[in-house]
Amino acid sequence: MKLTLDIDEETAAKVSKIAAAKDMTVEAMVEEYLRGIANSHAASRLERITKFRDALERTEDEARIINLNRDDIYDRPYRFYYGE
């Protein structure tokens, strides 16, 4: 993926010096930083939350909602004997 950043000249000069001191390019520094974010605990947690929400939505879509009244829920054979 190609990424273009628009930063001011002063910041660019400072970052270039830091990258040179680390024997890196600015591109490599940005890539390292973004990789660290992607592999962080927060990213892992966000991924787990997203998977959970997706599973929950699939379950809700697949589930049938059944509306039962009290007589349907409980076995009420006596109502047939007593005319209820």
Secondary structure as UniProt FT lines:
FT   HELIX           9..21
FT   TURN            22..23
FT   HELIX           26..38
FT   HELIX           41..62
FT   HELIX           70..73
FT   HELIX           78..82
//
